[in-house]
Amino acid sequence: MHQIHELISQKEAGVRSVPADCTILDAAGAMNEAKIGAVVVLDNGRMVGILTERDIMTRVVAAGRDPAQTRVSQVMTSPVLTCSPQTRLSEARAAMRSKRIRHLPVAEGEAIVGMVSIGDLNLCETETLAATVRHMEAYIAGEVAL
């Protein structure tokens, strides 16, 4: 697996989103229900930001703001770093590392077609390394030729 489109094709379809004017309490409830750490923020169907667990912790909880009164648009991260389906996994990992982010929306033009997390990339790399180890063990045992 080398490109983002290969990774997102194996994930559950759809990207979770919330409207920019919803409350943090509602957004956190939606994230908790879906068991995810980030949602795309939409305004009139266009992505205007991303809301992550870190945004909630640092800009709402630690700041002493009321989550029932604070709007997503007030604390979301914007602009949003995105990648394309053709982005190489190594490029996505490097971008996430350099920007210190854990979620990366996948955009095709104006459409958001997926979301990858650092956990997705780590799982993919772990599976690739495990397959390499199995192949090398089989080669050493004389079961497979290189």
N, C-alpha and C positions, 0 to 999 in steps of 0.2 A: 504494500500500500504506500503510495507516494504522494497523492494529492488529496486535498480536502474533500472533493466530491466523493472519493472512495470511502472516506470515513463517515460522512454524513449519510451516505446511502445505507449504512448499517445501523443507523440510529433511528429512534422513533420519529416518525414524520411530524412536521410542524414545529413552529417556534412559538413559545409563549410570549405574550405581550400584554401590556397594560396601557390604558390611556394616560396621557401626561397629567390630566387633572384629577386622577384618583388619589386617594389618600395613601400614605405609607402603610397604614394599618391594613387596608384592603390589598395592597400590592404584596405585603409580607404574607398575608393569609393565602393569596394565590400561589406564591412561591412555595410556601410550606406545604400546601395541598398537593402541588405537583412534584414536591421534593427536588427542587432545583435552586441554584444559587444566583440566578440572574434572569431578568426579563428585558425584552426590548420595549422601549417606550415609544408609543405612537401618538401622533397628533394629526387628525384628519387622514389617517391611513399611511402617513409617512413616518419613518423612523427619525426621532429627534433626540434620542438618548438611550442609555442603558442603565438599569437599576440593578445593583448587586448587593449581596449581603454586606459587603464592606462599606458601600455607600450608606446603608441603613445604620450600621454600627457607628461609623465615624461622623456622619452628618446629621443623624437624628438622635440616636441613643446617647452617645458620648457628648453631644451638644445640648442635651436636655430638652430637645424639642418634643412636642406632643405628636405621636404618630397618627392620631386620629384627626389632627388639624393640619398636619404638614402634607403638602401636595408633592407628588412624585417629581413634577417639573422643578421644584425648588431644590432637590437634592440629587437628581440623576447626574450621571456622567455624560457630558456632551462637550465637544463632538465625539462620535464613536469611531474607534478604530475597527475596520472591517477587513475581511479578506474575500477573495473570490473562490469559486469552486475549483479553479485551476491552481490555486496557491499550493506550493509544496508544503508538506507537513513540517519539514525542517524550517522553512521560512516562517510559518505560523508560530512554531515554538520559539524561534528567535525573537519575533516581534512581541510575543507575550512576555518573554523573559525581560527584554529591554524596557518595555513599558510597565512592567510589574502588574500585569492583568491576568485574570484567570478565565475570562470568557471572551470569545471572539465571534461576533455575528458574521455569517457568510452571506454576502450580497452579490446578486446578479443584476446589475443595473440598479433600479430602485427597489427591487424585490429582495426581501430577506428570505433566503432559501434554507437556512440552517443556523445552528449555533454549535461551536465546539468549545470545549473546556480543556484546561490543562490536564484534567483527569482523563479525558478522551485521548489526548495525545500520549499521555503516559501509558495507558492501557494498550494502545496500538503498538508503542515501542516495546513494551514488555512482551506482547504476543509475537512480535517480529523476532526479538532476541531469543525467545523460547523455541521458536521454529528453527532458528539457526543452530541453536545448541542441539536440538533433536537431529537435525540433518548431519551435523558434525559427528555426533555420537554414532549414527548409523554408518557414516563413512569410516570412522575409526574401527568399527566392528566388522567392516568389510561388506556391509549390506547394500551400500550405495556407492556408485562412482561419481566423482566430481565432474 
